[in-house]
Amino acid sequence: MMRNIFLRAKYPGLTFLLSFAVLFYFFHTVLLAPNDYLFAPGGDGIKNYYTYLFHAKHDTEFWNFTGMNYPYYEHIVYTDAHPLLSYVIKFLGLQQFGIGILNFLMLLSYPVASVFLYLILRHYKVSVVWAVAAAIAITYLSPQLGRLMGHFSLAYAFAIPGMWWLLLKCRHGNSQLWAIISFLYLSCFFMTHPYLGMILVMLCLLFWFIAYLYNRSSWKTSAGFVAMQVVLPLVIFRVMVFITDTHVNRIDDPSGFFLLYGNWKSVLVPHSGPLSGLGPAMGLEMPAWESWAYVGFASILFFLYSLGYLIYDRKALPVKLIFKHELFMFFIAAFAMLLFSFCFPFKYEWMRWITDYVGTLKQFRALGRFAWIFYYVFTLGSIVTLFHIYKREGKRTLIATFFFVGVAFTLIEGHEDIGDVQEKITAQHNSFKEEHLSKDMKELVQYVEENDYDAFIFLPFFHYSSESIMILGEDQSVFDAYMLSYHSGLPMMNCMASRLSLTESIKFNNLFSPAFMEKEIVYDLPTNHKIALITNQDPLNDNETRMVSVHTKEFGNETYTLYPFDTEAWNNPSSYQEVLRKRDSARHKITENWKSSDPNVWFYYNSWNDKLSEGLKGKGGYNSTKRGFDLIWESSTENMDTGKYEVSFWFNHALDRADLLTITELYYKDDQHPGWVDTYELKESNVVLRQWLRAEMEFTVNQNVDSVKVFVLGNESRKPYAVDELLVRKATGADLFSTGKIGGQEYIIYNNFWLKDDAFRNK
């Protein structure tokens, strides 16, 4: 028995060792010291390290992540924290080796993928030598390789080949046993990254549906596997998230469905390697990198040669026989997934309505990832077909040479990508190890620990993404905040996660609103909390500078400064009361809507009450679609005095996300080119009122300015948007006042800011 096991494992083991040798050649630096490096010191990468390690070291509940979004915290699934692995290393007490374990597992997934690819090739009767060589070459051209630099939970190269192999075992082995194993396999990936779980589930669903179409009498078998491999893992995961998620008002229409999809260039045009200049030479523009799943030049040649041979010798090898082959079933499933990765047919205007009625579709973002299945099926399928032609032909040497040259060229094509990944993932030492922290960060960590702080706010502030509104911050502040939080165990009010509660995000954005606006988030902070306000050397914006200015410095070194956050100082009614005094002195009714202290004040106001969309005030607002430059206001400066002006309006982020740029452009009398004088990112607004957010820009009129225009720049998604309450006024002119009402709440409108008439009643 042991002899049989050894014989069966001999060649898969050889495949693993040879593949590991390739891995070691490129990544020996990391493999010899996996706990010493951060594969990605910024962006999603550093966040994914932080959430994974913080959860393992500091959290006490599996589903709740307490490192960010204080005081609300966040659900673990939305932080991309490798929940299952994080729990395992916590259970085993291996937190100090957490980075190394994660790094090693990601890299190890590549030789494991080679083994699964070898087993699949052997299942289709490819010879051992061919199978070993092909499996290794396909592994190291994998489109998942780039995920090692940030999207860690999507980097496991064995995921798709492993699922393919399990489907084969279900079809040809002990179906009940392998159905249970595949259910556990899928569940593990859902608890690693739900997106990867969904890719695998889609493969299972399509394959069993195609198997049913091939053999209608097998519907019970197909239905049983769909239940175990699609319905059960998906339902269990969704139910568990639903009953453990306490956060409300998450967006159900994430961005990316109509943006990050691929096309034929994603899979057929090389983006690196010796042929990378081919696309530019042909005038081809590559799609977004998220969609890349290049199958390799050799695989394309293998496919074309095999296709030509089958057409030439179609009598000896009937097409009908090919169509009945199991591998062709996988090809159909992979091709369907490829079309989906192209956003076909939903990207066409006449088919977009489907996504509005089938809401589940829009849960997917970066559709190009679904092309990964086609990558594995196409590359393996081309080799299986070529090998069987090789067995039928008399001139085997020529075909064998063709194959091995192709395998070698595939490794050459992958060499540049692998080298680029190797260089980047060894550039940063593991800052989660205390010895790699800077002296100033160590001092800061020690100070917050010794002075019993409960949480902190790090400036420049970052808080994203609710998909609609966000504050982006700076890369260094993001890194510093993660290091401080992990090493001190303190939660931060900053946050980077997916699909954050819009209700919570609004409160964080409004934390940086003008002094006369109430900061409602401070009432949600625990009683007697002690929060540190911390800055580094990154420049602060005006709102952040104002926040620092009302606080007293308590600690500082060359890099960091700490202030005890004072909610009374930051959420003070004095500025609001000053607005009330100004309102009481505004006795001149300028128009039906506005009052001012100056009867001759100049301003322009448009409420678009003749439009048929929902408005903030009045009967309607301006509505359009996101297609490009959209003019919402223009005016000659003939009747405008020289000086600085401000233009403001409100955007309805409930209709569609605030992923637009607003632009103010001046036109000149002396034939100068028009120039953008101010822009505003709507999604970063610090004044949000329910489903509306306020945009504000400035421009200066002088003797040379002829006219001014205000645009909204769309993103070609063709989704609807609406704005309302446009106000243009002289920045140094008299204040304007009006009143409004939303849902029974009365508001004072002050220079187009909407303030509750009972604001600060909680103080």
C-alpha positions in Angstrom: 0.0 0.0 0.0 2.8 2.4 0.9 4.5 1.6 -2.3 1.4 2.4 -4.3 1.0 5.7 -2.4 4.7 6.5 -3.2 4.3 5.7 -6.8 1.2 7.8 -7.2 2.8 10.8 -5.4 6.2 10.5 -7.1 5.5 12.7 -10.2 3.2 15.2 -8.4 6.0 15.5 -5.9 8.5 16.0 -8.6 6.3 18.7 -10.1 6.1 20.4 -6.7 9.9 20.3 -6.2 10.7 21.6 -9.7 8.1 24.4 -9.4 9.5 25.2 -5.9 13.0 25.4 -7.4 11.7 28.0 -9.9 10.0 29.9 -7.0 13.2 29.6 -4.9 15.3 31.0 -7.8 13.3 34.2 -7.9 12.1 34.5 -4.3 14.8 32.8 -2.2 15.4 36.1 -0.3 11.8 36.0 1.0 11.6 32.3 1.4 14.6 32.2 3.7 13.2 35.0 5.9 9.5 35.4 5.1 8.8 37.3 8.3 11.3 40.1 7.4 9.5 41.6 4.4 6.3 43.5 3.5 5.2 42.7 0.0 3.4 46.0 -0.3 4.2 48.9 2.1 1.3 51.1 0.8 -2.2 51.1 -0.6 -4.3 48.0 -0.2 -1.3 45.9 0.7 -0.3 47.6 3.9 -4.0 47.8 4.9 -4.4 44.0 4.3 -1.4 43.2 6.4 -2.6 45.5 9.2 -6.2 44.3 9.4 -5.0 40.6 9.3 -2.4 41.1 12.1 -4.4 43.5 14.3 -7.4 41.1 14.2 -5.1 38.2 15.2 -3.4 40.1 18.0 -5.9 42.5 19.5 -9.5 41.5 18.6 -11.6 39.2 20.9 -14.5 38.5 18.5 -14.2 36.7 15.2 -16.6 38.9 13.2 -15.8 42.3 14.7 -12.7 44.3 13.8 -11.9 47.0 16.4 -8.8 48.6 14.9 -10.5 51.2 12.7 -13.7 53.3 12.4 -13.9 54.1 16.1 -16.4 54.2 17.8 -18.4 52.0 15.4 -15.6 49.6 14.4 -16.2 47.4 11.3 -17.2 43.9 10.3 -14.2 41.7 9.6 -15.3 40.6 6.1 -15.2 44.2 4.8 -11.6 44.7 5.9 -10.0 42.1 3.7 -8.3 40.7 6.8 -7.9 37.0 5.8 -10.4 36.1 8.6 -9.8 32.3 8.6 -6.0 32.6 8.6 -6.1 35.4 11.1 -8.2 33.2 13.5 -5.8 30.2 13.0 -2.7 32.1 13.9 -4.5 33.7 16.9 -5.6 30.3 18.1 -2.1 28.9 17.7 -0.4 32.0 19.3 1.7 32.7 16.2 0.9 36.4 15.8 4.5 37.4 15.9 5.1 35.3 12.9 1.9 36.3 11.1 3.6 38.3 8.3 5.9 35.4 7.5 3.2 32.8 7.6 1.0 34.9 5.2 4.0 35.6 2.9 5.1 32.0 2.8 1.6 30.7 2.1 1.1 33.1 -0.8 4.3 32.1 -2.4 3.8 28.4 -1.7 0.5 28.5 -3.5 2.4 28.6 -6.8 4.1 25.2 -6.6 0.8 23.8 -5.2 -0.9 25.3 -8.3 1.6 23.4 -10.4 0.6 20.1 -8.8 -3.1 20.7 -9.5 -2.3 21.6 -13.1 -0.2 18.5 -13.5 -3.0 16.3 -12.1 -5.5 17.8 -14.5 -3.2 17.3 -17.5 -2.6 13.7 -16.4 -6.3 13.2 -16.1 -6.5 14.1 -19.8 -3.8 11.5 -20.6 -1.0 14.0 -21.2 2.4 12.3 -20.7 4.3 12.9 -17.5 7.1 15.0 -19.1 4.7 17.2 -21.0 2.5 17.6 -17.9 5.3 18.6 -15.6 6.8 21.1 -18.0 3.5 22.6 -18.9 2.2 22.9 -15.4 5.2 24.8 -14.2 5.2 27.2 -17.2 1.5 27.9 -16.8 1.9 28.6 -13.1 4.5 31.3 -13.5 2.6 33.2 -16.2 -0.4 33.3 -14.0 -2.3 36.6 -13.9 -2.6 36.2 -10.2 1.1 36.8 -9.7 0.6 40.6 -9.6 -1.7 40.2 -6.6 1.3 39.5 -4.5 1.9 43.2 -4.4 -1.3 44.2 -2.6 -4.4 42.0 -3.2 -3.0 39.2 -1.0 -6.2 37.2 -0.6 -6.5 37.0 -4.4 -2.9 35.8 -4.9 -3.5 32.1 -4.2 -2.7 30.6 -7.6 -3.9 27.1 -6.7 -7.5 28.3 -6.1 -8.9 27.8 -9.6 -6.8 24.8 -10.6 -7.7 23.2 -7.3 -11.4 23.7 -7.9 -11.1 22.3 -11.4 -9.4 19.2 -10.0 -12.2 18.8 -7.4 -14.8 19.0 -10.1 -13.1 16.2 -11.9 -13.0 14.1 -8.7 -16.7 14.8 -8.1 -17.5 13.6 -11.6 -15.2 10.6 -11.7 -14.7 9.5 -8.0 -16.6 9.1 -4.8 -19.1 11.9 -5.5 -20.4 12.3 -2.0 -16.9 12.5 -0.4 -15.6 15.0 -3.0 -18.7 17.1 -2.8 -18.1 17.5 1.0 -14.4 18.3 0.4 -15.2 20.8 -2.3 -17.8 22.5 0.0 -15.1 22.9 2.7 -12.7 24.1 0.0 -15.1 26.8 -1.1 -16.0 27.8 2.4 -12.3 28.4 3.2 -12.0 30.7 0.2 -15.1 32.6 1.2 -13.5 33.2 4.5 -10.3 34.3 2.8 -11.8 36.6 0.2 -15.5 36.5 -0.9 -14.6 37.6 -4.4 -12.4 34.6 -4.9 -15.1 32.4 -3.5 -17.6 33.8 -6.0 -15.2 33.2 -8.9 -15.0 29.5 -7.8 -18.7 29.3 -7.3 -19.4 30.7 -10.7 -17.1 28.0 -12.2 -19.0 25.3 -10.4 -22.4 26.6 -11.4 -21.6 26.9 -15.1 -19.9 23.5 -15.3 -22.8 21.6 -13.7 -25.3 23.5 -15.8 -23.3 22.5 -18.9 -23.1 19.0 -17.7 -26.9 18.9 -17.3 -27.3 20.3 -20.9 -25.0 17.5 -22.1 -27.0 14.8 -20.3 -30.5 15.9 -19.3 -31.0 12.6 -17.3 -28.2 13.7 -14.9 -30.2 16.6 -13.6 -30.4 15.2 -10.1 -26.6 14.7 -9.9 -26.0 18.2 -11.3 -28.5 19.7 -8.9 -26.9 18.0 -6.0 -23.5 19.3 -6.8 -24.9 22.8 -7.3 -26.5 22.6 -3.9 -23.2 21.5 -2.2 -20.8 23.7 -4.3 -22.9 26.8 -5.0 -26.0 27.2 -2.9 -24.8 25.9 0.5 -21.4 27.8 0.8 -22.9 31.0 -0.6 -26.0 30.9 1.6 -24.1 30.0 4.8 -21.6 32.8 4.1 -24.2 35.4 3.4 -26.4 34.4 6.3 -23.4 34.5 8.7 -22.4 38.0 7.5 -26.0 39.2 7.7 -26.6 38.1 11.3 -23.2 39.4 12.5 -23.1 42.7 10.7 -24.4 45.5 12.9 -23.6 48.3 10.5 -26.5 49.8 8.5 -26.8 51.6 5.1 -24.0 49.9 3.2 -24.1 50.7 -0.5 -25.5 47.8 -2.6 -24.1 49.1 -5.9 -20.3 49.1 -5.6 -18.2 50.9 -8.2 -16.2 49.0 -10.8 -18.8 46.9 -12.6 -18.9 49.2 -15.7 -15.3 50.4 -15.3 -12.8 47.6 -14.6 -13.6 45.1 -17.2 -11.5 43.6 -19.9 -11.6 42.8 -23.6 -9.8 40.6 -26.1 -6.6 42.5 -25.6 -6.6 41.5 -21.9 -6.0 37.8 -22.9 -4.3 38.0 -26.3 -1.9 41.0 -26.1 1.3 40.7 -24.0 1.8 43.5 -21.4 5.4 42.5 -20.5 8.1 40.3 -21.8 9.9 40.1 -25.2 6.6 40.7 -27.1 5.4 43.6 -24.9 6.1 46.1 -27.7 3.7 44.3 -30.1 0.6 46.0 -28.8 1.9 49.6 -29.0 3.3 48.9 -32.4 -0.1 47.9 -33.6 -1.7 51.0 -32.0 -3.5 48.9 -29.3 -4.3 50.5 -26.0 -4.3 48.0 -23.1 -7.3 47.9 -20.8 -7.0 48.4 -17.0 -4.4 46.1 -15.4 -7.2 44.5 -13.3 -8.4 42.7 -16.4 -5.1 41.3 -17.6 -5.1 37.5 -18.1 -2.6 37.1 -20.9 -2.6 33.4 -22.0 0.9 33.5 -23.5 2.1 33.5 -27.1 2.9 29.8 -27.0 -0.6 28.9 -26.0 -2.1 31.0 -28.8 0.2 29.2 -31.3 -0.7 25.8 -29.8 -4.4 26.7 -30.2 -4.0 27.9 -33.8 -2.0 24.9 -34.8 -4.4 22.5 -33.3 -7.4 24.3 -34.8 -5.8 24.2 -38.2 -4.9 20.5 -37.8 -8.5 19.7 -36.8 -9.9 21.5 -39.7 -7.5 19.8 -42.1 -8.0 16.3 -40.6 -11.7 16.7 -39.6 -12.6 13.3 -41.0 -10.1 11.4 -38.8 -11.1 13.5 -35.7 -14.8 14.5 -36.1 -15.8 17.9 -34.5 -18.7 16.1 -32.9 -16.3 14.0 -30.9 -14.4 17.1 -29.7 -17.7 18.8 -28.7 -18.6 15.9 -26.5 -15.3 15.9 -24.7 -15.3 16.9 -21.0 -12.6 19.4 -21.5 -14.8 21.2 -24.0 -17.4 21.5 -21.3 -14.9 23.4 -19.2 -14.0 25.5 -22.2 -17.6 26.6 -22.6 -17.8 27.5 -18.9 -14.5 29.4 -19.1 -15.6 31.2 -22.3 -18.8 32.3 -20.6 -16.8 33.6 -17.7 -14.5 35.4 -20.2 -17.5 37.2 -21.8 -18.7 38.2 -18.3 -15.2 39.6 -17.6 -15.7 41.7 -20.7 -18.9 43.0 -19.2 -20.8 41.5 -22.1 -23.6 42.2 -22.8 -24.2 44.5 -19.9 -21.8 47.2 -21.1 -24.1 48.0 -24.0 -26.8 50.7 -23.3 -29.6 48.4 -24.5 -28.6 45.7 -21.9 -27.8 47.8 -18.8 -31.3 47.5 -17.5 -30.6 43.9 -16.5 -28.2 45.0 -13.8 -30.9 47.2 -12.3 -33.3 44.2 -12.0 -30.7 41.6 -11.1 -29.0 43.4 -8.2 -26.6 40.6 -7.5 -24.7 41.3 -10.7 -23.7 44.7 -9.5 -22.1 43.2 -6.4 -19.2 42.3 -8.7 -16.4 44.8 -9.3 -13.3 44.5 -11.4 -15.0 42.0 -13.7 -11.6 41.4 -15.4 -10.7 38.9 -12.6 -13.2 36.5 -14.0 -10.9 36.0 -17.0 -8.5 34.1 -14.7 -10.6 30.9 -15.3 -10.2 31.3 -19.0 -6.5 31.7 -18.6 -6.1 28.3 -16.9 -8.6 26.4 -19.1 -7.3 27.9 -22.4 -3.6 27.2 -21.6 -4.2 23.6 -20.4 -6.7 22.9 -23.2 -4.3 24.0 -25.9 -1.6 21.6 -24.5 -4.0 18.7 -24.1 -5.1 19.1 -27.7 -1.6 19.5 -29.0 -0.5 16.4 -27.1 -3.2 14.2 -28.6 -2.3 15.5 -32.1 1.3 14.6 -31.2 0.2 11.0 -30.4 -1.6 10.7 -33.7 1.2 12.1 -35.9 4.2 10.3 -37.3 6.5 13.4 -37.1 6.5 13.5 -33.4 9.9 15.2 -33.0 8.8 18.3 -34.7 5.7 18.7 -32.6 7.6 17.9 -29.4 10.2 20.5 -30.3 7.4 22.9 -31.0 5.9 22.2 -27.5 9.1 22.5 -25.5 10.2 25.6 -27.3 6.8 27.0 -26.5 7.1 26.1 -22.8 10.5 27.7 -22.6 9.2 30.9 -24.3 6.3 30.9 -21.8 8.8 30.9 -18.9 10.7 33.7 -20.7 7.5 35.7 -21.0 6.8 35.3 -17.3 10.3 36.2 -16.3 9.9 40.0 -16.5 6.7 40.0 -14.4 8.2 37.6 -11.8 11.4 39.7 -11.6 9.3 42.9 -11.2 7.3 41.3 -8.4 10.5 40.0 -6.7 12.1 43.4 -6.7 9.0 45.1 -5.2 8.2 42.6 -2.5 11.7 42.7 -1.1 12.0 46.5 -0.9 10.4 47.0 2.5 11.3 45.5 5.8 8.5 44.2 8.1 7.5 47.3 10.1 5.2 45.2 12.2 8.4 43.9 13.9 9.2 46.5 16.6 12.9 46.6 15.7 12.0 48.0 12.2 10.0 50.9 13.7 11.6 54.4 13.5 12.8 55.9 16.8 10.0 58.6 16.6 7.3 56.0 16.1 8.5 54.0 19.1 8.4 57.1 21.2 4.8 57.8 20.1 3.7 54.3 20.8 5.2 54.4 24.2 3.5 57.8 25.0 0.0 56.8 24.0 0.3 53.5 26.0 1.7 55.2 29.1 -1.0 57.9 29.1 -4.0 55.5 28.7 -5.5 56.8 25.5 -8.6 55.0 24.2 -8.3 55.8 20.5 -6.7 58.3 18.1 -7.3 60.5 15.1 -4.4 60.6 12.6 -4.0 63.7 10.4 -3.9 63.9 7.4 -7.2 62.1 7.9 -8.4 59.2 5.8 -11.7 57.4 5.8 -12.8 55.3 2.8 -14.7 53.8 1.2 -18.4 53.9 1.5 -18.1 54.0 -2.4 -20.0 57.3 -2.4 -18.2 59.7 0.0 -14.7 59.4 1.4 -11.6 61.2 2.6 -8.4 60.0 0.9 -5.6 61.2 3.1 -1.9 60.7 2.3 0.1 57.5 1.9 2.5 58.2 4.7 -0.2 59.1 7.2 -2.0 55.9 6.3 1.2 53.9 7.0 1.9 55.7 10.2 -1.6 55.2 11.5 -1.5 51.5 10.9 1.9 51.2 12.7 0.6 53.1 15.7 -2.6 51.2 15.9 -1.0 47.8 15.6 1.9 48.4 18.0 -0.2 50.2 20.6 -3.4 48.2 20.2 -5.4 51.4 20.0 -8.3 51.8 17.5 -8.4 54.8 15.2 -11.2 56.9 13.9 -9.5 56.7 10.5 -10.6 53.8 8.3 -9.9 52.0 5.0 -12.4 49.2 4.2 -14.9 48.3 1.6 -18.6 49.3 1.5 -18.5 51.3 4.7 -21.8 52.3 6.2 -22.9 55.5 4.5 -24.5 56.7 7.7 -21.2 56.4 9.5 -19.2 57.9 6.7 -21.3 61.0 6.6 -20.5 61.6 10.2 -16.8 61.3 9.6 -16.8 63.6 6.6 -18.8 66.1 8.6 -16.3 66.0 11.4 -14.2 68.4 9.3 -17.1 70.7 8.4 -16.9 74.5 9.2 -16.9 75.6 12.8 -20.5 76.8 12.7 -21.7 73.3 11.8 -22.5 70.7 14.5 -20.3 67.6 14.6 -22.8 64.8 15.4 -20.2 62.1 15.6 -18.9 63.5 18.9 -22.1 62.5 20.6 -21.5 58.8 19.6 -18.1 58.8 21.3 -18.0 56.9 24.7 -18.3 58.9 27.8 -15.0 59.9 29.4 -13.1 58.8 26.3 -9.6 59.9 25.8 -8.7 60.4 22.2 -5.3 61.5 20.8 -5.1 63.9 17.8 -1.8 63.1 16.0 0.0 64.6 13.0 3.1 63.7 11.1 5.1 65.8 8.7 2.5 65.6 5.8 0.9 68.9 4.9 -2.6 69.4 6.3 -5.6 70.9 4.5 -7.4 74.0 5.8 -9.9 72.0 7.8 -7.3 69.8 9.4 -5.1 72.9 10.2 -8.1 74.5 11.8 -8.6 71.4 13.9 -5.1 71.4 15.1 -5.3 75.2 15.9 -8.0 74.7 18.6 -6.0 72.1 20.5 -3.0 72.2 22.8 0.1 70.3 22.1 1.0 67.6 24.7 3.7 65.6 23.0 6.1 66.0 20.1 9.3 64.8 18.5 10.9 65.4 15.1 8.1 63.5 13.2 5.0 63.4 15.3 2.9 65.7 17.4 0.1 64.7 19.7 -2.8 66.8 21.0 -5.6 65.6 23.4 -8.7 65.8 21.2 -11.1 68.2 22.9 -14.7 67.6 21.7 -15.9 70.8 23.5 -13.4 72.9 21.6 -14.0 71.3 18.2 -17.8 71.1 18.5 -18.4 74.5 20.0 -21.7 76.5 19.4 -20.1 79.9 19.5 -19.6 80.1 15.7 -23.2 78.9 15.1 -24.5 81.5 17.5 -22.5 84.1 15.5 -24.4 82.9 12.4 -27.7 83.4 14.2 -26.7 87.0 15.1 -25.9 87.7 11.5 -29.2 86.2 10.4 -31.1 88.5 12.8 -29.3 91.5 11.3 -30.2 90.4 7.7 -33.4 92.4 7.4 -33.4 93.1 3.7 -35.4 90.7 1.5 -33.4 90.6 -1.7 -35.5 88.0 -3.5 -38.4 85.7 -2.6 -35.8 83.2 -1.3 -33.0 85.3 0.2 -32.3 87.9 2.8 -29.2 89.9 3.5 -27.8 92.8 5.6 -26.9 94.6 2.3 -29.8 95.5 0.0 -27.4 95.8 -3.0 -25.5 92.5 -2.6 -24.7 90.8 -5.9 -25.4 87.0 -6.2 -26.7 84.5 -8.7 -29.1 81.7 -7.6 -30.7 78.8 -9.5 -33.0 76.2 -7.9 -34.0 74.6 -11.3 -37.6 74.3 -10.2 -38.7 73.7 -13.8 -36.8 70.4 -13.8 -38.5 67.0 -13.2 -36.0 65.5 -10.7 -36.0 65.5 -6.9 -34.6 68.7 -5.5 -33.1 69.7 -2.2 -35.4 72.7 -2.1 -38.3 73.7 -4.3 -39.9 71.6 -7.1 -36.9 70.0 -8.6 -33.2 70.2 -9.6 -30.9 69.9 -12.5 -30.5 66.3 -13.8 -28.2 64.7 -16.4 -26.1 61.6 -16.9 -22.4 61.0 -16.4 -21.0 61.2 -19.9 -18.3 63.9 -19.9 -18.2 67.7 -19.5 -21.6 68.9 -18.5 -22.2 72.7 -18.2 -24.3 73.7 -15.2 -23.6 77.4 -15.2 -22.1 80.1 -17.3 -22.0 83.9 -17.1 -20.4 87.0 -18.5 -18.5 89.0 -16.0 -19.9 92.2 -17.4 -22.0 93.0 -14.3 -19.5 91.5 -11.7 -17.1 93.6 -9.7 -13.5 92.5 -9.5 -12.6 90.3 -6.6 -13.0 86.7 -5.4 -16.2 84.8 -5.8 -17.5 81.4 -4.5 -19.8 79.1 -6.3 -21.6 76.3 -4.4 -24.3 73.8 -5.1 -25.6 70.5 -3.8 -25.2 67.0 -5.3 -27.6 64.1 -4.7 -25.3 61.2 -3.8 -28.3 58.8 -3.2 -29.1 58.9 -6.9 -25.6 57.7 -7.8 -22.2 57.8 -6.1 -20.4 61.1 -6.0 -17.6 60.1 -8.3 -17.5 63.3 -10.3 -15.2 66.3 -10.5 -16.5 69.8 -10.6 -14.6 72.5 -12.5 -14.6 76.2 -12.7 -13.1 77.6 -15.9 -12.4 81.2 -16.8 -12.4 82.7 -20.3 -10.3 85.8 -21.1 -10.6 88.8 -23.3 -7.1 88.8 -24.7 -7.4 85.4 -26.5 -5.7 83.5 -23.7 -6.6 79.9 -23.6 -9.4 79.2 -21.0 -8.0 77.9 -17.8 -9.3 75.7 -14.9 -9.0 77.9 -11.8 -10.6 75.5 -9.3 -11.8 71.9 -9.0 -13.6 70.0 -6.4 -13.9 66.3 -5.7 -17.5 65.8 -4.8 -16.8 62.5 -2.9 -14.6 64.4 -0.4 -17.1 66.9 0.6 -17.1 67.8 4.3 -20.6 69.1 4.3 -23.1 66.3 3.8 -26.8 66.7 4.5 -28.6 63.3 4.3 -28.5 62.3 0.6 -27.0 65.7 -0.4 -23.5 67.0 -0.3 -22.2 70.4 -0.9 -19.6 71.4 -3.5 -17.7 74.7 -3.3 -15.2 76.4 -5.6 -13.7 79.8 -6.0 -12.7 82.1 -8.9 -11.3 85.6 -9.1 -12.6 88.2 -11.6 -10.3 90.9 -12.9 -10.3 93.3 -15.9 -9.1 90.5 -18.2 -11.8 87.9 -17.4 -14.6 87.8 -19.9 -16.7 84.9 -18.7 -16.9 82.0 -16.3 -18.3 78.5 -16.6 -18.9 75.7 -14.1 -18.8 72.1 -15.4 -19.4 68.7 -13.9 -17.0 66.1 -15.4 -18.5 62.6 -15.7 -16.8 59.2 -15.8 -18.7 57.8 -18.9 -20.7 55.4 -16.7 -23.9 57.1 -18.1 -25.5 56.8 -14.7 -27.9 59.6 -13.7 -27.0 62.4 -11.4 -28.7 65.5 -10.0 -27.6 68.8 -8.5 -29.6 71.6 -7.0 -29.4 75.0 -5.2 -26.6 76.7 -7.2 -25.4 79.9 -5.5 -22.7 82.3 -6.7 -21.7 85.1 -4.4 -18.8 87.4 -3.8 -16.6 85.7 -1.2 -16.1 89.0 0.8 -19.6 90.2 0.2 -22.6 90.3 2.5 -24.0 87.0 3.8 -27.1 85.5 2.4 -29.8 83.8 4.4 -32.9 81.7 3.7 -34.8 78.8 5.2 -35.6 75.2 4.3 -37.2 72.1 5.6 -36.5 68.4 5.1 -38.5 65.7 6.7 -40.0 68.0 9.4 -36.6 69.4 10.3 -36.3 73.2 9.9 -33.0 74.6 8.5 -31.3 77.9 8.4 -29.6 78.4 5.0 -26.5 80.5 5.4 -24.5 81.2 2.2 -25.8 77.8 0.9 -24.9 75.9 4.1 -27.9 74.2 5.6 -27.8 74.4 9.4 -30.4 72.8 11.8 -32.3 75.5 13.5 -32.0 73.5 16.8 -28.3 72.7 16.3 -26.2 72.1 19.4 -29.2 71.3 21.6 -27.3 68.3 22.8 -24.6 70.4 24.4 
